Amino acid sequence: MQRQLLKYIDDKQDDWDLYLNAILFSYRESQQASTKYSPFYLMYGRQARLPIEFQKQNDDGNDTDIETDNSIGNISTCEVQ
């Protein structure tokens, strides 16, 4: 994780916290050699979904499923609190 942070921080090393969430997500989504699973999968029993997967409507006008609609509502609720 330290090597990943070093790739992004500036010379003053005062902006490392801006990249921490993205780097942690990357780590948690990556398959680990010891378990052959990602930490996210072991914790939640499913693969992580990226924000792009929560798009409510595509260009063709097709609606998404109810599960996606509920997930978007959960994300909105988390951001407000």
TIZA-110697 format. One record per residue: residue number from 1; residue in three letters; y, x, z negated of N, C-alpha, C, CB in turn. Coordinates in steps of 0.02 Angstrom, whole numbers, m for minus. Each point is the difference from the previous one (the first is absolute). Glycine has a CB too. Layout:
! residues N
PT num residu    n.Y    n.X    n.Z   ca.Y   ca.X   ca.Z    c.Y    c.X    c.Z   cb.Y   cb.X   cb.Z
PT NUM    Ala      Y      X      Z      Y      X      Z      Y      X      Z      Y      X      Z
...
***
This chain:
! residues 81
PT num residu    n.Y    n.X    n.Z   ca.Y   ca.X   ca.Z    c.Y    c.X    c.Z   cb.Y   cb.X   cb.Z
PT   1    Met    m59     41      0     59    m41      0     63     44      0    m64    m91    m60
PT   2    Gln     60    146     25     58     45     m2     16     27     69    m31     31   m118
PT   3    Arg    m21    m14    157     11     26     68     34    m53     44   m100     74    m13
PT   4    Gln     80   m137      4     31    m53     39     74     m7    m18   m111    m59      8
PT   5    Leu    127     61    m72     69     m5    m21     42     57     27    m37    m59   m103
PT   6    Leu      9    119    103     37     58     24     20     m6     73    m62     69    m83
PT   7    Lys     24   m107    122     16    m10     70     63    m42     10   m121     11     27
PT   8    Tyr    138    m51    m76     54    m49      9     64     15    m40    m88    m81     21
PT   9    Ile     83    116    m75     60     10    m42     49     48     33    m69    m21   m102
PT  10    Asp    132     15     82     51     44     29      5     65    m40     64   m101     40
PT  11    Asp    m19    145    m22      7     65    m32     18     m4    m74     35     45    110
PT  12    Lys      2    m96   m129     20     m8    m71    m56    m30    m42    118    m14     38
PT  13    Gln   m168    m14     m6    m57    m32    m33     22    m56    m47    m62    108      8
PT  14    Asp    111   m146     14     24    m55    m42    m15    m68     30     89     75    m42
PT  15    Asp   m128    m77     95    m15    m64     31    m75    m15      3    103     13     67
PT  16    Trp   m143     22   m106    m72     m8      3    m22    m71    m19    m11    121    m27
PT  17    Asp     49   m153    m17    m20    m67    m23      6    m52     55     37     32   m114
PT  18    Leu      1    m19    166      7    m46     56    m65     m7     40    122     28      5
PT  19    Tyr   m163     23     m8    m61      2     41    m63    m12    m41     58     79     75
PT  20    Leu    m52    m84   m140    m58     m5    m43    m43    m62     13     65     62    m85
PT  21    Asn    m35   m120     93    m39    m61     12    m40      4     65     86    m65    m62
PT  22    Ala    m56     90    115    m36      6     63    m58     49     m5    106    m28     61
PT  23    Ile    m95     83    m95    m52     51     m8    m57    m27    m44     86     91     14
PT  24    Leu    m69   m126    m67    m52    m30    m42    m40    m52     38     72     20   m101
PT  25    Phe    m39    m61    141    m36    m49     41    m48     35     47     97    m80     m8
PT  26    Ser    m74    133     40    m42     38     45    m62     27    m36    102     31     67
PT  27    Tyr    m92     m4   m126    m56     26    m39    m48    m55    m19     74     91    m44
PT  28    Arg    m48   m146     20    m42    m55    m24    m38    m35     57     79    m16    m93
PT  29    Glu    m55     23    154    m32    m31     57    m50     47     35    102    m69     15
PT  30    Ser   m101    133    m32    m42     50     33    m70      3    m32    103     65     29
PT  31    Gln   m153    m57     14    m68      7    m24     m7     66    m38    m43    m70     97
PT  32    Gln     13     67   m156    m11     59    m42    m70     28     12     80    m46    m86
PT  33    Ala    m85    111     88    m64     33     15    m53    m16    m53     63     92     58
PT  34    Ser    m43    m96   m120    m49    m10    m54    m30    m69     m1     63     83    m65
PT  35    Thr    m25   m135     82    m25    m68     m3    m14    m30     69     63    m13   m105
PT  36    Lys    m36     43    157     m5    m26     69     39    m66      8   m112     56     11
PT  37    Tyr    154    m73    m59     42    m60      2     71     19    m19    m98    m75    m27
PT  38    Ser    145     33     45     69     11    m21      9    m27    m71     42     m6    120
PT  39    Pro      3     34   m160     14    m28    m66     21    m73      4     33    115    m39
PT  40    Phe      4   m134     90     21    m70      8    m61    m45      7    107     37     54
PT  41    Tyr   m155    m16    m12    m60    m40     11    m40     m6    m65     m3     36    120
PT  42    Leu     m3     17   m157    m38     m3    m62     33    m44    m52    m41    114     24
PT  43    Met    107   m117    m22     37    m41    m49     m1    m74     19     73     99    m24
PT  44    Tyr    m63   m114     88      9    m70     21    m57    m28     42    120     23     m3
PT  45    Gly   m167     19     24    m57    m24     39     16    m19     71    m46    m40   m106
PT  46    Arg    101     64    132     20    m13     70     45     57     23     m9   m126    m16
PT  47    Gln     18    130     82     45     50     28     73    m22    m11    m88     34     86
PT  48    Ala    132     14    m91     71    m15     m7     27    m29     65     12     93    m84
PT  49    Arg     36   m137     78     32    m30     58     72     26      4    m73   m104     m6
PT  50    Leu     93    124     64     67     26     10     50    m57     10    m48    104     51
PT  51    Pro    111    m92    m66     51    m53      8      2    m30     69     66     58    m86
PT  52    Ile    m80    m20    138      1    m26     67    m52    m55     10     41    111     41
PT  53    Glu    m93   m110    m81    m53    m50      5     21    m67    m29    m83     92     m7
PT  54    Phe    140    m94    m26     23    m62    m30     51    m38     44    m19     53   m111
PT  55    Gln     24    m33    173     47    m33     45    m18    m74      5     16    107     65
PT  56    Lys     33   m150    m78    m13    m72     m2    m15    m30     68     74     m5    m98
PT  57    Gln    m41     27    149    m11    m28     66      6     54     53     43   m112    m39
PT  58    Asn    m89    113     85      6     50     53     42    m27     57   m112     47    m32
PT  59    Asp    122     m9     82     44    m19     56    m26    m61     39     34    119      8
PT  60    Asp    m99   m132    m12    m29    m57     35     10    m66    m37    m85     77     49
PT  61    Gly    110    m73   m111     11    m60    m39    m60    m22    m41     80    m34     85
PT  62    Asn   m132     76    m88    m59    m17    m40     14     11    m74    m75     30     97
PT  63    Asp     59    m80   m137      9      7    m72    m55     43    m30     56   m112     m5
PT  64    Thr    m41    142    m52    m51     40    m35    m40    m46    m45     73    103      4
PT  65    Asp   m125    m76    m34    m43    m39    m43     32    m11    m69    m99     46     62
PT  66    Ile     69    m90   m101     26    m18    m66      0     61    m46    m41   m117     15
PT  67    Glu    m10    159    m11     m4     59    m43     61     45      9   m126     m6      5
PT  68    Thr    145     16     58     59     41     14     63    m33    m27    m56     45    102
PT  69    Asp     62   m111    m95     58    m36    m25      4      8    m76     m7    m83     95
PT  70    Asn    m49     78   m130      0      9    m73     18     70    m19    m87    m88    m10
PT  71    Ser     64    137     48     16     70    m15     74     13      8   m114     33     38
PT  72    Ile    144    m62     13     72      8      9     37    m30    m58    m14     m1    124
PT  73    Gly     m8    m57   m148     31    m31    m58     m6     44    m61    m24   m112     48
PT  74    Asn    m33    143    m58    m10     45    m57     45     61      4   m119    m38     m8
PT  75    Ile    127     65     68     44     58      9     72    m20    m16    m78     47     88
PT  76    Ser     99   m104    m63     68    m23    m13     12    m10    m74      3    m55    111
PT  77    Thr    m52     27   m146      6    m11    m72      7     66    m37    m67   m105     11
PT  78    Cys     28    155      9      2     65    m33     68     34     10   m123     11     16
PT  79    Glu    151    m19     43     64     32     14     57    m31    m40    m41     28    114
PT  80    Val     37    m93   m127     54    m35    m36     m1     19    m73     m6    m94     80
PT  81    Gln    m52    102   m109     m5     15    m72     22     68    m13    m90    m78    m13
***
